[in-house]
Amino acid sequence: MPMFSRTSPGTGAHSPTVTGFHDPATGSIQYVVADDSTKKAALIDVVLDFDPAEARTRHDSAQEIVDFVRSEGLEVEWILDTHPHADHLMASAWLKEQLGAPAAIGARVRDIARLWEKIYNTPGAFDPDRDFDRLFEDGDTFKLGNLDVRVMLSPGHTLGSITYVVGDDAAFVHDTLMHVDVGTSRADFPGGSSNELYDSLQAILALPDQTRLFIGHDYPPVRDRTEPAWEATVASHKADNPHVGGKATREAFTRLRDDRDATLGLPDRMLYALQINLRGGRLPDPEGDGYRYFKIPANRF
């Protein structure tokens, strides 16, 4: 069954057209971001399908997005991730093989790699400089067609998460905010911090009020809403988000976030996902029998 998708049209020469695809297995939102004037596009946070019961990968979701790009006559210039996801495997390595575009992520992925090498007891296993074509620093800029893209470091969910601000009215804010009727994302994974997340949220909410914020996840049904949703403006979040709307203080936010996170278990894909995502979406190299193996720490969490 095709993924649920929705397109947010651009509003002018400096405004991208954004199509989001909802992955029901993980609640992840994957994005095709296009400059209408040049038909150049970026793919953001695309999922590599994974069955944790059988440790089996597939490319169905990523292929659907590739098919969409081709049907729209778009040329992919960038394959982007916002962070090494804990809840899904990233499809960046496969997409790079299919499309030939460079893959990029935030530069602090190097720190995340060192953290998880210790957790997996696999020193030297991860080399982001090898597996990504560009590692963005806070404040870096690049082009998507004629659109300017700016990188904001947005830690809290992970210590190296980044936001992509595209054109003059779109920002891809990953696992910081949830939809405006839900709140915010968790900050309790290794390297996470509710205090840093608060600062990241304030920086995002300081963008112009009309900026469309595109989030990383949605898990319907929510209240009276049955369909996935992933877009709301800065103004809407400032007014109505239950975690950061109004004049939420740092103390109130961190207490709410920490109390909520203490009730949450790990995502069922997390210990598989990090060792793939820190390789840019590559599976471990084959061993002597030709098979690839995950390494899962027992009784670690």
Solvent accessible surface area in square Angstrom, and as a share of the most:
residue,aa,sasa,rsa
1,M,227,1.01
2,P,105,0.66
3,M,21,0.09
4,F,69,0.29
5,S,52,0.33
6,R,94,0.34
7,T,70,0.41
8,S,13,0.09
9,P,94,0.59
10,G,23,0.23
11,T,112,0.65
12,G,48,0.46
13,A,81,0.62
14,H,115,0.51
15,S,6,0.04
16,P,0,0.00
17,T,27,0.15
18,V,2,0.01
19,T,7,0.04
20,G,0,0.00
21,F,7,0.03
22,H,13,0.06
23,D,7,0.04
24,P,104,0.65
25,A,68,0.53
26,T,15,0.09
27,G,3,0.03
28,S,1,0.01
29,I,2,0.01
30,Q,0,0.00
31,Y,5,0.02
32,V,3,0.01
33,V,0,0.00
34,A,6,0.05
35,D,4,0.02
36,D,85,0.44
37,S,81,0.52
38,T,46,0.27
39,K,91,0.38
40,K,51,0.21
41,A,0,0.00
42,A,2,0.02
43,L,0,0.00
44,I,2,0.01
45,D,9,0.05
46,V,5,0.03
47,V,3,0.01
48,L,9,0.05
49,D,12,0.06
50,F,10,0.04
51,D,47,0.25
52,P,36,0.23
53,A,97,0.75
54,E,113,0.51
55,A,46,0.36
56,R,147,0.54
57,T,36,0.21
58,R,109,0.40
59,H,69,0.31
60,D,85,0.44
61,S,9,0.06
62,A,0,0.00
63,Q,64,0.29
64,E,47,0.21
65,I,0,0.00
66,V,1,0.01
67,D,74,0.39
68,F,50,0.21
69,V,2,0.01
70,R,136,0.50
71,S,88,0.57
72,E,82,0.37
73,G,51,0.49
74,L,24,0.12
75,E,102,0.46
76,V,17,0.10
77,E,49,0.22
78,W,33,0.12
79,I,2,0.01
80,L,3,0.02
81,D,1,0.01
82,T,1,0.00
83,H,3,0.01
84,P,3,0.02
85,H,3,0.01
86,A,6,0.05
87,D,23,0.12
88,H,4,0.02
89,L,0,0.00
90,M,0,0.00
91,A,1,0.01
92,S,4,0.02
93,A,23,0.18
94,W,38,0.13
95,L,1,0.00
96,K,77,0.33
97,E,136,0.61
98,Q,76,0.34
99,L,45,0.22
100,G,65,0.63
101,A,4,0.03
102,P,48,0.30
103,A,4,0.03
104,A,1,0.01
105,I,1,0.01
106,G,1,0.01
107,A,6,0.05
108,R,82,0.30
109,V,1,0.01
110,R,85,0.31
111,D,48,0.25
112,I,6,0.03
113,A,2,0.02
114,R,136,0.50
115,L,54,0.27
116,W,6,0.02
117,E,26,0.12
118,K,164,0.70
119,I,13,0.07
120,Y,4,0.02
121,N,110,0.56
122,T,32,0.19
123,P,115,0.72
124,G,65,0.62
125,A,24,0.18
126,F,13,0.05
127,D,56,0.29
128,P,8,0.05
129,D,86,0.44
130,R,127,0.46
131,D,22,0.11
132,F,9,0.04
133,D,75,0.39
134,R,86,0.32
135,L,25,0.12
136,F,2,0.01
137,E,95,0.42
138,D,93,0.48
139,G,47,0.45
140,D,39,0.20
141,T,84,0.49
142,F,17,0.07
143,K,112,0.47
144,L,1,0.01
145,G,18,0.17
146,N,90,0.46
147,L,2,0.01
148,D,89,0.46
149,V,2,0.01
150,R,99,0.36
151,V,0,0.00
152,M,17,0.08
153,L,53,0.26
154,S,1,0.01
155,P,19,0.12
156,G,0,0.00
157,H,7,0.03
158,T,15,0.09
159,L,30,0.15
160,G,2,0.02
161,S,0,0.00
162,I,1,0.01
163,T,0,0.00
164,Y,0,0.00
165,V,14,0.08
166,V,3,0.02
167,G,21,0.20
168,D,82,0.42
169,D,13,0.07
170,A,0,0.00
171,A,0,0.00
172,F,2,0.01
173,V,0,0.00
174,H,3,0.01
175,D,4,0.02
176,T,0,0.00
177,L,1,0.00
178,M,19,0.08
179,H,19,0.08
180,V,22,0.13
181,D,33,0.17
182,V,49,0.28
183,G,0,0.00
184,T,7,0.04
185,S,8,0.05
186,R,36,0.13
187,A,7,0.05
188,D,65,0.34
189,F,15,0.06
190,P,36,0.23
191,G,32,0.31
192,G,23,0.23
193,S,32,0.21
194,S,12,0.08
195,N,74,0.38
196,E,64,0.29
197,L,0,0.00
198,Y,25,0.09
199,D,67,0.35
200,S,7,0.05
201,L,0,0.00
202,Q,70,0.31
203,A,45,0.35
204,I,0,0.00
205,L,12,0.06
206,A,85,0.66
207,L,16,0.08
208,P,71,0.44
209,D,69,0.36
210,Q,115,0.51
211,T,3,0.02
212,R,18,0.07
213,L,0,0.00
214,F,1,0.00
215,I,1,0.00
216,G,8,0.08
217,H,8,0.04
218,D,0,0.00
219,Y,114,0.43
220,P,38,0.24
221,P,104,0.66
222,V,25,0.14
223,R,184,0.67
224,D,146,0.76
225,R,45,0.17
226,T,107,0.62
227,E,93,0.42
228,P,14,0.09
229,A,13,0.10
230,W,6,0.02
231,E,62,0.28
232,A,13,0.10
233,T,48,0.28
234,V,0,0.00
235,A,43,0.33
236,S,34,0.22
237,H,1,0.01
238,K,80,0.34
239,A,72,0.56
240,D,95,0.49
241,N,3,0.02
242,P,67,0.42
243,H,32,0.14
244,V,7,0.04
245,G,16,0.16
246,G,60,0.58
247,K,197,0.83
248,A,31,0.24
249,T,78,0.46
250,R,97,0.35
251,E,124,0.56
252,A,39,0.30
253,F,2,0.01
254,T,25,0.15
255,R,132,0.48
256,L,72,0.36
257,R,8,0.03
258,D,74,0.38
259,D,92,0.47
260,R,132,0.48
261,D,6,0.03
262,A,88,0.68
263,T,100,0.58
264,L,54,0.27
265,G,58,0.56
266,L,72,0.36
267,P,35,0.22
268,D,96,0.50
269,R,29,0.11
270,M,1,0.00
271,L,31,0.16
272,Y,48,0.18
273,A,0,0.00
274,L,5,0.03
275,Q,6,0.03
276,I,0,0.00
277,N,0,0.00
278,L,0,0.00
279,R,34,0.12
280,G,3,0.03
281,G,8,0.08
282,R,77,0.28
283,L,50,0.25
284,P,15,0.10
285,D,99,0.51
286,P,67,0.42
287,E,103,0.46
288,G,91,0.88
289,D,87,0.45
290,G,52,0.50
291,Y,152,0.58
292,R,116,0.42
293,Y,105,0.40
294,F,48,0.20
295,K,95,0.40
296,I,77,0.39
297,P,26,0.16
298,A,88,0.68
299,N,155,0.80
300,R,121,0.44
301,F,107,0.45
